[in-house]
Amino acid sequence: MSSWLDADAPERFAAFSPSHLGALAAFALLVALLFAGRRWMRTERRSRIVRYTLAAVLTICELTLNVWYVAEGVYDPKDTLPFELCSISLYLCVFMLLFRSARLFRIVYFIGIGGAAQALLTPVLGYDFPHFRFIEFFAAHAAIILSILYMVWVERLQPAWRNVWITFGLLNSALVLIFLINGATGGNYMFVSRKPETASLLDFLGPYPWYLLSMEAVALAMFSLLYAPFALRSRLAAKKRSGAG
């Protein structure tokens, strides 16, 4: 089998290597293009094309990943089931895009951007470019964030402050289920059973199990930070209205 698909490929990923920085630069360019073209995409036909294209990219990434798991003989319930935060965000984004769902947006806005941004900056990844897993990993996580930003910039959706707490509650409920799944499979989905073996932001949050409490605080702080631009916009709009009155 081609080396770019080989599960035993010798090339190992290194954080902030030229390939990593190149992937981040490509992602930043796509974000800039999405923002620049946000008004152009607001016609019904164009917005549908963009939504379906993003949904297709996410779906292809997930399908080809699972085919690769099986073809390479590395499928294992302990680490290949779709129970990571970004995997859950990916599925939610597909349905959000296909159905233009504002309800799903108000959840995935927080967990999707927070989780995928961390994954892009500190990838838990074993393969370097041009391996399939490198390409799939960065394509999937970039598409998650682009899908959410599309809903903000093109569909002009925004979350409410209560969505911070709703999402935080749903995330904690999911963690209980994930902990049980980890116990049944021997896995470490969402890193609730132990830290990842590779370097990550969790290294700064203390030892197990205390870092779980730190994760809670970080998640709530990140959700609040992600909501801040909308809070500021609402405050400025209210001030403008009061001034005009």
C-alpha positions, 0 to 999 in steps of 0.5 A: 500500500502507498506510504501515504496511507501506511499506518506504519509510516516512519514520518512522525508529526512534530508540533510547529514544524514547517508542515504544521505551520504550513497547515495553520497558514492554509487554515488562516487563509481560508478563514480570511477568504470566508470573511472577505466573501461573506456578503457574496455568499448570502444569496440562496444559491451561493450559500447552499453551495458553500454549506453543502461543500463544507458538509461534504468535506466533513463527511468525506473526512469521517468516512475515509478515516473509518475506511482507513482504520479498517483497511490498515487494520488499526480499528480499535474501539478504545480509540477509533470510535467517534467519541472525541469532542471534535468528532461529536462537533463534526457530526453536529456541524454536518446536520447544522449545515444541511438543515441550517439549524440555529439550535445546533449552531448555538451548541457547536459554536462553543464546543466546536471552535474551542475543541478544534482550535486546540486540536489545530494548535496542539494536535494529538497526531502521529503522522506528518505531511503528506500522510493521509492522516495529516491531511484528514486531520487538518481538513476535518478540524479546519472545516469544523471551524469554517462551518461555524464561522460560516453560520456567524458571518454568512447566516448571521446567527449568534448565541445567547448568554444562556447558551454558554450554560446550556452547552456547559451542562450538556458537555458535563452530561456527555462526560459522564457517558464518555467516562462509562464508554472509556471504562468499557473499551479501555479508551481515553475519549475526551481525555477524561481517564488520563492525559494524552501521551503527547504534549498538550494544553492539559500538561499545564492543568495539573495531575490526574484527576485534578486536571479534570476540574481545571478542564471544567474551569478552562471550558467555562472560561473559553465559552465565556470568551467566545461569547464576548464578541456578541456581548460587546456587539449587543452592548454597542448596539444598545448604546447606539439606540439609546444615543439615537433616542 
